Amino acid sequence: MPVEWANFNGLPLCVEKKISRVPITPGNGLISHSYVHRNEFTLSKDNLSILIVNTLNKNDGLYRLGLALQKEIDGYLMQINTKANYREASTKEEFISIIEETKPVIMIYYGHGSYDSTDDLGKLHIGNDFITAVEIENIMHTPQITLLGACETQVLHGTHMNTAALFLGNLSVSVLGTFFPIDGLKAMTFISGLIRNLVNALTGVAPEYYLNSWDDIILQTYRSHYLLEPIHSMDSYLIKRGERLNDYIKSPLIDFFQIKGQKEINDYTDILRDRDNIYRELFSKHKKLADAFQSIQENNLLLPESLYFSSLGSPEVIKLKREKTSDTIKVSLSEYFN
């Protein structure tokens, strides 16, 4: 299992701490990243440019999620009077050309990915075409941050020949790839969560002690999705049985925070450590939900899909230039997950 999942004080390591990998092979990739690491980068409202590349065929069931991702992200970017640059690519040449033409600070890939264990080579699928990890070196512009919303872009096969590692080798400062196949909706919500937290930081809505650099954004997104996973798992379990969680509980997250308040658990990591106990108490109000949650836990159906993303590079050197505000803005924890 990924080291990010190692238990640390009762939480997965990447939920408890800020953690990022730099693959040690090949050696030239490690050396090139050391030059990046010596610098400091700044994200601000003025220099933020986001490219979303949807590489799915229009007859693919996930294609519309790529459109939904654009809509979700633009909803957040409205707060800083900008929009994402949404493009579609159906060939490798189009994909490369779009990146080189738009020169984004943040590039979001939304499509299919795979790792060919026979060839020991990662691929991004561009329509009916594909680009291999090796061919990523042909892209002349390197985004500061690369977000790969696709399957198997950072596999742990004892090799560096996957797409996330090669984007890092091509001098992206921070890359998020995936260990395993990932649900398209989960990838969409995780990536949009990153942008939501980024906008909250740049506008000064989020407290400065929470979000000060890009690694803080990644950690906060891990944490918010980790907190929500029991709700998603419960809803998925009930849907297969012809029901929905909101048939029983209208606002499970609000009720969750009410219970944590009654328990006087205030530290964020303590809330996360006690996550399952709080949900167990919440679901105990309905026998059917209590039995369902017990079954989910006993059968290991509570999958850590938010942790399928792996952080590569040095996100800590990307600092956030926050908007100055005259008053201290206080936001409750629950508002981060709405």
Protein Blocks (a to p, Z undefined) as FASTA:
>chain_A
ZZklpceehiafklmpccddddfbdfklmmmmmmmmmpccdddfklgccddddfbdfklm
klmmmmmmmmmmmmmmmmnopacdddddfbfklmmmmmmmnopabdcddddddddfklop
acddehjbccdfklmmmpmbdcfbdcdddehklccehpakbfklmmmmnopabdcddfbd
cdfklmmmmmmmmmmmmmmmmnomacfklmmbfklmmmmmmmmmmmmmmmmmmmmmmmmn
opafklmmmblmlmmmmmmmmnopabfklmmmmmmmmmmmmmmmpmklmmmmmmmmmnop
accfklmpccehjfklmccdddddfbdcdddfklmmZZ
